[in-house]
Each structure stands twice: as structure tokens, then as C-alpha cells.
Amino acid sequence: MSESNIKKEVIVKIQKWLDEESIKFSVVEEPYSDFRLDIKNPNQTILSFTDKPDSVLFITHVSLTLEDKKAFAALENNEEKFKILWDLERSLIEINVGYVLLPNQKNLDKVEISKKIYFDGLTKDKFMDIIFALQRGLYLVELMLRQLGGKYYSNSTTTFIL
């Protein structure tokens, strides 16, 4: 069977599974991929790149709010920042997802989380497990941001004027 036919079968299979699980999706035209599906709840993108004929990439990201960025910048020293990030990175590694801290560890703006599956291992169970793994990754980032917020607010000074 040709690569084109295999990809078409995979697309149909993925759309069927999303329908079965009542996960809403939209097909998005993109020049660098053979197919792209944007899914809602959880917000993720499923891609198959033209130059990667035998795999599907799942990707999602968390963008820091202005308040999150302020909390991150307010940490007193780099050691404290890096400890929080290392804890996050270790947790993401433990749930077996890829991640990128953008643009870098010192000036965090976004955390991108991804996972790839190859067609020969594509089952509904594995497919749904990847969706849930990325969702767990999002929760880990949210926990880190709460930790930052707690540190930021607990270090702030409150003054009462009488």
C-alpha cells in the first residue's frame, strides 16, 4: 500500500476515534503538513508532516499571561527560577512527553508540549493515551504557574494606610 493511502486511512481512523469520543475537531489546511486537525477540549493539534511519512505529531502549548511573566520575573534569584523549571521538566519527562521552553529558561513566554506516534503503533488506546498525556502536561504547567503565583504573592508586601 502506498504512503498516500496509508495516511488517508490514518486520517479517517483518527477522525472516527475523535467522533466516537465526542471530541470536536476541525480540519486545517497547512502547507507543511499532509493533514492537520485542531481539537477542542483538550486544545491540541494533530499533524502529519509531508516529510515524515509514517508518524503523527500531537502538540499543544501554554502561553504565560502577563501576571505569570511578572511572577516569574519576580523570583529573587535564578536558582529559584531554575528549581521550579527543573521540577516542571522532570515531571514532563516522567509522563513521557516532549517539551520546549520558549524562548528560553530565563525569559519564559510559552511551554510547548508534544508527543509523536508512528503508524505501526497507532491504536485507539495509544491515541487516547497521547491526548491524555498532553493534557497532563498542561496541568503540570498550570501547577507550576500556580506555584509561581503563590511565591510572587507571598513575597509581595501589603501596606495598610489608616
Secondary structure, 3 states (H helix, E strand, C coil): CCHHHHHHHHHHHHHHHHHHCCCCEEECCCCCEEEEEEECCCCEEEEEECCCCCEEEEEEEEECCHHHHHHHHHCCCHHHHHHHHHHHHHHHHHCCCEEEEEECCCCEEEEEEEEEEEHHHCCHHHHHHHHHHHHHHHHHHHHHHHHHHHHHHHHCCCCCCC
